[in-house]
Amino acid sequence: MTVPLKTLILRAIAEAIEAIPVVGSVRRNPPSPPKRETALFPAVFIYDDTESKVNNNRYSKNTFAIQFEIYFLADEEDASDKADLIDSEIYKVVLKDPGILALVNSIRPEEGNTSSKQFPDEFMGVLVARYVVVYQHAYGDPTDPAK
């Protein structure tokens, strides 16, 4: 069974982020706050948001937002600095990884609020970062990259 190009893009992004040494774990699904006792922190959740598809003759040009939620322990003294470090590492990897770039037309930070830090309680913080991915496939066949 062939895999849709969008799935390959999300897998490539997850694999590239797993290779970042300061990342504890990566999951490709919308998050529920990870369990402090069992999760490997920092925990990165990656998931895609709404997608738009435009027919461009023989191709379908698709655009979707991807969201990264990085959960980290907020009770460590340098927690905020670690979150900024992970955010910058994700930024570098997402924009430069050859495995990702081979699958997409473009990937860039979302306009406006690209990333924000929140502290839901005194023990855990979360950094949310959003990017926009543009890719294309053959019209009618999401498994054919049509490059």
FIKOLZA-1660 file (N, C-alpha, C; in steps of 0.1 Angstrom, whole numbers, plus 5000, padded with zeros to 4 digits):
% residues 147
   i   px   py   pz ch aa at
   1 5008 4988 5000  A  M  N
   1 5000 5000 5000  A  M CA
   1 5009 5012 5000  A  M  C
   2 5006 5022 4991  A  T  N
   2 5014 5034 4990  A  T CA
   2 5009 5044 5001  A  T  C
   3 5019 5052 5005  A  V  N
   3 5017 5062 5016  A  V CA
   3 5015 5076 5010  A  V  C
   4 5004 5083 5014  A  P  N
   4 5002 5096 5010  A  P CA
   4 5014 5105 5012  A  P  C
   5 5017 5115 5004  A  L  N
   5 5028 5124 5005  A  L CA
   5 5027 5132 5018  A  L  C
   6 5016 5136 5022  A  K  N
   6 5014 5143 5035  A  K CA
   6 5019 5135 5046  A  K  C
   7 5016 5122 5047  A  T  N
   7 5021 5114 5057  A  T CA
   7 5036 5113 5057  A  T  C
   8 5042 5112 5045  A  L  N
   8 5056 5111 5044  A  L CA
   8 5063 5124 5049  A  L  C
   9 5056 5135 5047  A  I  N
   9 5062 5148 5052  A  I CA
   9 5061 5148 5067  A  I  C
  10 5050 5145 5073  A  L  N
  10 5049 5145 5087  A  L CA
  10 5059 5135 5094  A  L  C
  11 5061 5123 5087  A  R  N
  11 5071 5114 5093  A  R CA
  11 5085 5119 5092  A  R  C
  12 5088 5126 5081  A  A  N
  12 5102 5132 5079  A  A CA
  12 5104 5143 5090  A  A  C
  13 5094 5151 5092  A  I  N
  13 5095 5161 5102  A  I CA
  13 5097 5155 5116  A  I  C
  14 5089 5145 5119  A  A  N
  14 5091 5138 5132  A  A CA
  14 5105 5132 5134  A  A  C
  15 5110 5125 5123  A  E  N
  15 5123 5119 5124  A  E CA
  15 5134 5129 5126  A  E  C
  16 5133 5141 5119  A  A  N
  16 5143 5151 5120  A  A CA
  16 5143 5157 5134  A  A  C
  17 5131 5158 5140  A  I  N
  17 5130 5164 5154  A  I CA
  17 5135 5154 5164  A  I  C
  18 5133 5141 5162  A  E  N
  18 5138 5130 5171  A  E CA
  18 5153 5131 5172  A  E  C
  19 5159 5135 5161  A  A  N
  19 5174 5135 5161  A  A CA
  19 5180 5147 5168  A  A  C
  20 5172 5156 5173  A  I  N
  20 5177 5168 5181  A  I CA
  20 5180 5162 5195  A  I  C
  21 5193 5164 5199  A  P  N
  21 5197 5158 5211  A  P CA
  21 5190 5162 5224  A  P  C
  22 5185 5174 5225  A  V  N
  22 5178 5179 5237  A  V CA
  22 5163 5175 5238  A  V  C
  23 5158 5168 5227  A  V  N
  23 5144 5164 5227  A  V CA
  23 5143 5150 5234  A  V  C
  24 5133 5149 5243  A  G  N
  24 5131 5136 5250  A  G CA
  24 5123 5127 5242  A  G  C
  25 5111 5131 5237  A  S  N
  25 5103 5122 5229  A  S CA
  25 5095 5130 5219  A  S  C
  26 5090 5123 5209  A  V  N
  26 5082 5130 5198  A  V CA
  26 5070 5121 5195  A  V  C
  27 5059 5127 5194  A  R  N
  27 5046 5120 5191  A  R CA
  27 5039 5128 5180  A  R  C
  28 5033 5121 5171  A  R  N
  28 5026 5127 5160  A  R CA
  28 5011 5127 5162  A  R  C
  29 5006 5133 5172  A  N  N
  29 4991 5134 5175  A  N CA
  29 4989 5146 5184  A  N  C
  30 4976 5151 5183  A  P  N
  30 4973 5162 5192  A  P CA
  30 4975 5158 5206  A  P  C
  31 4981 5167 5214  A  P  N
  31 4985 5163 5227  A  P CA
  31 4974 5164 5238  A  P  C
  32 4976 5156 5248  A  S  N
  32 4970 5158 5261  A  S CA
  32 4982 5160 5269  A  S  C
  33 4981 5168 5279  A  P  N
  33 4994 5170 5287  A  P CA
  33 5000 5157 5291  A  P  C
  34 5013 5156 5288  A  P  N
  34 5019 5143 5292  A  P CA
  34 5020 5141 5307  A  P  C
  35 5020 5128 5310  A  K  N
  35 5021 5124 5325  A  K CA
  35 5036 5127 5329  A  K  C
  36 5037 5135 5339  A  R  N
  36 5050 5139 5345  A  R CA
  36 5058 5127 5349  A  R  C
  37 5052 5117 5354  A  E  N
  37 5059 5105 5360  A  E CA
  37 5064 5096 5349  A  E  C
  38 5058 5096 5337  A  T  N
  38 5062 5086 5327  A  T CA
  38 5067 5091 5314  A  T  C
  39 5064 5104 5311  A  A  N
  39 5069 5110 5298  A  A CA
  39 5084 5113 5298  A  A  C
  40 5090 5112 5287  A  L  N
  40 5104 5117 5285  A  L CA
  40 5103 5131 5281  A  L  C
  41 5108 5140 5290  A  F  N
  41 5108 5155 5287  A  F CA
  41 5121 5159 5281  A  F  C
  42 5121 5170 5273  A  P  N
  42 5109 5176 5267  A  P CA
  42 5102 5167 5258  A  P  C
  43 5089 5168 5258  A  A  N
  43 5080 5160 5249  A  A CA
  43 5075 5169 5238  A  A  C
  44 5077 5165 5226  A  V  N
  44 5072 5173 5214  A  V CA
  44 5061 5165 5208  A  V  C
  45 5050 5172 5206  A  F  N
  45 5038 5167 5199  A  F CA
  45 5037 5175 5186  A  F  C
  46 5036 5167 5175  A  I  N
  46 5035 5173 5161  A  I CA
  46 5021 5169 5155  A  I  C
  47 5014 5179 5151  A  Y  N
  47 5002 5175 5143  A  Y CA
  47 4998 5186 5133  A  Y  C
  48 4991 5181 5123  A  D  N
  48 4987 5190 5112  A  D CA
  48 4974 5196 5115  A  D  C
  49 4971 5208 5109  A  D  N
  49 4959 5215 5111  A  D CA
  49 4952 5215 5097  A  D  C
  50 4942 5224 5096  A  T  N
  50 4934 5225 5084  A  T CA
  50 4943 5225 5071  A  T  C
  51 4938 5218 5061  A  E  N
  51 4946 5218 5048  A  E CA
  51 4937 5224 5037  A  E  C
  52 4943 5232 5028  A  S  N
  52 4936 5236 5016  A  S CA
  52 4942 5230 5004  A  S  C
  53 4934 5227 4994  A  K  N
  53 4938 5220 4982  A  K CA
  53 4934 5228 4970  A  K  C
  54 4943 5231 4961  A  V  N
  54 4939 5239 4949  A  V CA
  54 4944 5231 4937  A  V  C
  55 4934 5229 4928  A  N  N
  55 4938 5222 4915  A  N CA
  55 4946 5232 4906  A  N  C
  56 4957 5227 4902  A  N  N
  56 4966 5235 4894  A  N CA
  56 4970 5226 4882  A  N  C
  57 4960 5225 4872  A  N  N
  57 4961 5217 4860  A  N CA
  57 4963 5202 4864  A  N  C
  58 4975 5197 4862  A  R  N
  58 4977 5182 4865  A  R CA
  58 4981 5180 4880  A  R  C
  59 4983 5191 4887  A  Y  N
  59 4988 5190 4901  A  Y CA
  59 4977 5195 4911  A  Y  C
  60 4978 5190 4923  A  S  N
  60 4971 5196 4934  A  S CA
  60 4981 5203 4943  A  S  C
  61 4979 5216 4945  A  K  N
  61 4988 5223 4954  A  K CA
  61 4981 5224 4967  A  K  C
  62 4988 5219 4978  A  N  N
  62 4982 5218 4991  A  N CA
  62 4990 5226 5001  A  N  C
  63 4982 5232 5010  A  T  N
  63 4988 5240 5021  A  T CA
  63 4982 5236 5034  A  T  C
  64 4990 5234 5044  A  F  N
  64 4985 5231 5057  A  F CA
  64 4994 5236 5068  A  F  C
  65 4988 5239 5079  A  A  N
  65 4996 5244 5091  A  A CA
  65 5000 5232 5099  A  A  C
  66 5012 5232 5104  A  I  N
  66 5017 5222 5113  A  I CA
  66 5020 5228 5127  A  I  C
  67 5016 5222 5137  A  Q  N
  67 5018 5227 5151  A  Q CA
  67 5027 5218 5159  A  Q  C
  68 5036 5225 5166  A  F  N
  68 5045 5218 5175  A  F CA
  68 5042 5222 5189  A  F  C
  69 5039 5213 5198  A  E  N
  69 5037 5216 5212  A  E CA
  69 5048 5209 5220  A  E  C
  70 5057 5217 5226  A  I  N
  70 5068 5212 5233  A  I CA
  70 5065 5214 5248  A  I  C
  71 5063 5203 5255  A  Y  N
  71 5060 5203 5269  A  Y CA
  71 5074 5201 5276  A  Y  C
  72 5076 5209 5287  A  F  N
  72 5088 5208 5294  A  F CA
  72 5085 5210 5309  A  F  C
  73 5094 5206 5318  A  L  N
  73 5093 5207 5332  A  L CA
  73 5096 5222 5336  A  L  C
  74 5086 5228 5341  A  A  N
  74 5087 5243 5344  A  A CA
  74 5093 5245 5358  A  A  C
  75 5095 5235 5366  A  D  N
  75 5101 5237 5379  A  D CA
  75 5116 5237 5380  A  D  C
  76 5122 5235 5368  A  E  N
  76 5137 5236 5367  A  E CA
  76 5140 5250 5365  A  E  C
  77 5152 5254 5371  A  E  N
  77 5156 5268 5371  A  E CA
  77 5157 5274 5357  A  E  C
  78 5162 5267 5348  A  D  N
  78 5164 5272 5334  A  D CA
  78 5154 5267 5324  A  D  C
  79 5142 5263 5329  A  A  N
  79 5132 5257 5320  A  A CA
  79 5129 5266 5308  A  A  C
  80 5127 5279 5310  A  S  N
  80 5123 5288 5299  A  S CA
  80 5134 5288 5289  A  S  C
  81 5147 5288 5293  A  D  N
  81 5158 5289 5284  A  D CA
  81 5159 5276 5276  A  D  C
  82 5156 5264 5282  A  K  N
  82 5156 5252 5275  A  K CA
  82 5145 5251 5264  A  K  C
  83 5133 5257 5268  A  A  N
  83 5122 5258 5258  A  A CA
  83 5127 5266 5246  A  A  C
  84 5133 5277 5248  A  D  N
  84 5138 5286 5237  A  D CA
  84 5148 5278 5229  A  D  C
  85 5157 5270 5235  A  L  N
  85 5167 5263 5228  A  L CA
  85 5160 5252 5219  A  L  C
  86 5150 5245 5224  A  I  N
  86 5143 5235 5216  A  I CA
  86 5136 5242 5204  A  I  C
  87 5130 5253 5207  A  D  N
  87 5123 5261 5197  A  D CA
  87 5133 5265 5186  A  D  C
  88 5145 5269 5189  A  S  N
  88 5154 5273 5179  A  S CA
  88 5160 5261 5171  A  S  C
  89 5161 5250 5178  A  E  N
  89 5166 5238 5171  A  E CA
  89 5155 5232 5162  A  E  C
  90 5143 5233 5166  A  I  N
  90 5132 5229 5157  A  I CA
  90 5132 5238 5144  A  I  C
  91 5133 5251 5147  A  Y  N
  91 5133 5261 5136  A  Y CA
  91 5144 5257 5126  A  Y  C
  92 5156 5254 5131  A  K  N
  92 5168 5251 5122  A  K CA
  92 5165 5238 5114  A  K  C
  93 5160 5228 5121  A  V  N
  93 5158 5215 5115  A  V CA
  93 5147 5216 5104  A  V  C
  94 5136 5222 5108  A  V  N
  94 5125 5222 5099  A  V CA
  94 5128 5230 5086  A  V  C
  95 5135 5240 5087  A  L  N
  95 5138 5248 5075  A  L CA
  95 5150 5244 5067  A  L  C
  96 5158 5234 5073  A  K  N
  96 5171 5230 5065  A  K CA
  96 5172 5215 5063  A  K  C
  97 5164 5207 5069  A  D  N
  97 5166 5192 5068  A  D CA
  97 5163 5188 5053  A  D  C
  98 5173 5182 5047  A  P  N
  98 5172 5178 5033  A  P CA
  98 5160 5167 5031  A  P  C
  99 5158 5159 5041  A  G  N
  99 5147 5149 5039  A  G CA
  99 5133 5156 5039  A  G  C
 100 5132 5167 5046  A  I  N
 100 5119 5174 5046  A  I CA
 100 5118 5182 5033  A  I  C
 101 5129 5189 5030  A  L  N
 101 5129 5198 5018  A  L CA
 101 5127 5191 5005  A  L  C
 102 5131 5178 5005  A  A  N
 102 5129 5170 4993  A  A CA
 102 5114 5167 4990  A  A  C
 103 5106 5168 5001  A  L  N
 103 5091 5164 4999  A  L CA
 103 5082 5176 4998  A  L  C
 104 5087 5188 5002  A  V  N
 104 5078 5200 5002  A  V CA
 104 5082 5210 4992  A  V  C
 105 5073 5219 4988  A  N  N
 105 5076 5230 4980  A  N CA
 105 5082 5241 4988  A  N  C
 106 5076 5243 5000  A  S  N
 106 5081 5253 5010  A  S CA
 106 5076 5250 5024  A  S  C
 107 5084 5254 5034  A  I  N
 107 5079 5253 5048  A  I CA
 107 5085 5266 5054  A  I  C
 108 5076 5273 5062  A  R  N
 108 5080 5286 5068  A  R CA
 108 5072 5288 5080  A  R  C
 109 5078 5296 5089  A  P  N
 109 5070 5299 5101  A  P CA
 109 5057 5306 5098  A  P  C
 110 5046 5303 5105  A  E  N
 110 5034 5310 5103  A  E CA
 110 5035 5325 5106  A  E  C
 111 5028 5333 5098  A  E  N
 111 5027 5347 5100  A  E CA
 111 5021 5350 5114  A  E  C
 112 5026 5361 5120  A  G  N
 112 5020 5365 5132  A  G CA
 112 5027 5359 5144  A  G  C
 113 5019 5352 5152  A  N  N
 113 5025 5346 5164  A  N CA
 113 5030 5332 5161  A  N  C
 114 5043 5332 5157  A  T  N
 114 5050 5319 5153  A  T CA
 114 5051 5310 5165  A  T  C
 115 5055 5315 5176  A  S  N
 115 5057 5307 5188  A  S CA
 115 5054 5314 5201  A  S  C
 116 5048 5307 5210  A  S  N
 116 5045 5313 5223  A  S CA
 116 5047 5303 5234  A  S  C
 117 5051 5308 5246  A  K  N
 117 5053 5300 5258  A  K CA
 117 5042 5302 5268  A  K  C
 118 5037 5291 5274  A  Q  N
 118 5026 5292 5283  A  Q CA
 118 5030 5283 5295  A  Q  C
 119 5025 5286 5307  A  F  N
 119 5028 5278 5319  A  F CA
 119 5014 5275 5325  A  F  C
 120 5008 5263 5321  A  P  N
 120 4995 5259 5326  A  P CA
 120 4995 5257 5341  A  P  C
 121 5006 5253 5347  A  D  N
 121 5007 5252 5362  A  D CA
 121 5022 5254 5366  A  D  C
 122 5025 5252 5379  A  E  N
 122 5038 5255 5383  A  E CA
 122 5048 5244 5380  A  E  C
 123 5043 5233 5375  A  F  N
 123 5052 5222 5372  A  F CA
 123 5055 5220 5357  A  F  C
 124 5047 5225 5349  A  M  N
 124 5049 5222 5334  A  M CA
 124 5047 5234 5326  A  M  C
 125 5055 5236 5316  A  G  N
 125 5053 5246 5306  A  G CA
 125 5051 5240 5292  A  G  C
 126 5046 5248 5283  A  V  N
 126 5045 5244 5269  A  V CA
 126 5048 5255 5260  A  V  C
 127 5056 5252 5250  A  L  N
 127 5059 5262 5239  A  L CA
 127 5052 5257 5227  A  L  C
 128 5044 5266 5221  A  V  N
 128 5037 5262 5209  A  V CA
 128 5043 5270 5197  A  V  C
 129 5046 5263 5186  A  A  N
 129 5052 5269 5174  A  A CA
 129 5044 5264 5162  A  A  C
 130 5041 5273 5153  A  R  N
 130 5034 5269 5141  A  R CA
 130 5041 5272 5128  A  R  C
 131 5040 5263 5118  A  Y  N
 131 5047 5265 5105  A  Y CA
 131 5036 5262 5094  A  Y  C
 132 5039 5267 5082  A  V  N
 132 5030 5265 5071  A  V CA
 132 5038 5257 5061  A  V  C
 133 5032 5246 5056  A  V  N
 133 5038 5237 5047  A  V CA
 133 5030 5237 5034  A  V  C
 134 5037 5239 5023  A  V  N
 134 5031 5238 5009  A  V CA
 134 5038 5227 5002  A  V  C
 135 5030 5218 4996  A  Y  N
 135 5035 5207 4988  A  Y CA
 135 5025 5204 4977  A  Y  C
 136 5029 5196 4967  A  Q  N
 136 5020 5192 4956  A  Q CA
 136 5021 5178 4953  A  Q  C
 137 5010 5173 4947  A  H  N
 137 5010 5159 4943  A  H CA
 137 5002 5159 4930  A  H  C
 138 5003 5148 4923  A  A  N
 138 4995 5146 4910  A  A CA
 138 4980 5147 4914  A  A  C
 139 4973 5155 4906  A  Y  N
 139 4958 5157 4908  A  Y CA
 139 4951 5143 4908  A  Y  C
 140 4944 5140 4919  A  G  N
 140 4937 5128 4920  A  G CA
 140 4945 5116 4926  A  G  C
 141 4958 5118 4929  A  D  N
 141 4967 5108 4934  A  D CA
 141 4976 5114 4945  A  D  C
 142 4971 5114 4958  A  P  N
 142 4980 5120 4968  A  P CA
 142 4992 5112 4972  A  P  C
 143 4995 5101 4965  A  T  N
 143 5007 5093 4968  A  T CA
 143 5018 5096 4957  A  T  C
 144 5014 5104 4947  A  D  N
 144 5024 5107 4936  A  D CA
 144 5029 5121 4938  A  D  C
 145 5042 5123 4942  A  P  N
 145 5047 5136 4945  A  P CA
 145 5048 5146 4933  A  P  C
 146 5047 5141 4921  A  A  N
 146 5046 5149 4909  A  A CA
 146 5056 5160 4908  A  A  C
 147 5068 5157 4911  A  K  N
 147 5079 5168 4911  A  K CA
 147 5085 5169 4897  A  K  C
% end
